[in-house]
């Protein structure tokens, strides 16, 4: 699903919400999430998952073209941990056998 599809879905789902207003809502949510992660805050959306920033330690890497070793500096990366409800929707557990 793209951002445009999300905006269309939201405007269809909420009666009286124009595509312009739906775009404003989606942009505002993404902007707030980006700002929170930028400050190092954790975002938790129950049933969906959580976002947080994790630090990657510096390491030795390799240039794939030349094969020479290079230093890769420490960096921060966004990390998503899936919530229980979403995990079960994506990968439902097999039905239990009747005994």
N, C-alpha and C positions, 0 to 999 in steps of 0.2 A: 504494500500500500504506500502510495506516495503522499506527500503533504497535500497536494491538490485533491487527491481522492479523499483524504481525511476531511478536508474543508467541505467538499461536496456532500459527504455522508452526514456531517454535522448539520449543514444547512437543510438537508432533507429531513433529518430526524427531529429537529426542533422547529415546531411550527412558528412562522413569522420571523425566522432568523434568515436574513439575506446572506448570500455568499460572501459579501464584503464584511459583514459582521462576524461570520464564522471564521473568515481569514484573520480578523483582528483577535478573536478568541484564541485560535491556534497559535498565532504569532506571539501573543502575550504569554501563553503557557510555556512555549519553548524558550522564550526570552528569560522568563523567571527561573526555569530549570537551569539554563546556561549560566545565569548570574550566580545561582546558589552553588553550582558545582565549581564555578570560578573562584568563589570564596572558600571552597573546601568543605561546604556543607553537604550533608547526606540528604537524599530525597527518597522518601518511602511512599509508595502507592500500594496500599493493602490490596492483596489479591492479584496484583500485577507484578510488582517487583521493586527493587531498590537500586538507586544509582549512587555511586560514591567515587571519590578520587583515590587511586592507589599510586604509590611510588614504586617505580622500577629502579633497582639498583644499577649502578654503572657496571658495564661488562665489556668483555673483549668480543668484538664481532669480526666478520670477514667480508671483504669487498667481493661480491659474487663475480665480477668481471675479471679482476686481477688476482684474486686469491690472497691478497695481503691482509694482515690483521689491522683492525682499526679499533679505536676506543669509542664506545658508545656511552655517552654521558647519562647520568641519572635523569629520569624524567617522570612526570606525573601523567597518568592515563585514566580516562573515565572507565568505570567498571560497572556492569549491570548484573545483578543477581536476580534470577527469575523467582517470582512468588509461587506459593504452593498451588493456588487455583489455576494460574496460567500453565504451570508445569503439567497439571493433570489434564487440562484441555488439549495441550499439544501432544502429550504422550499419556493417554489414559491407561490405567493399569488393567491387565486382563481380568475378565470376570472370574470371580471365585467359583470353584466347583461346589455343587450341592453335595452334601454328605448324607 
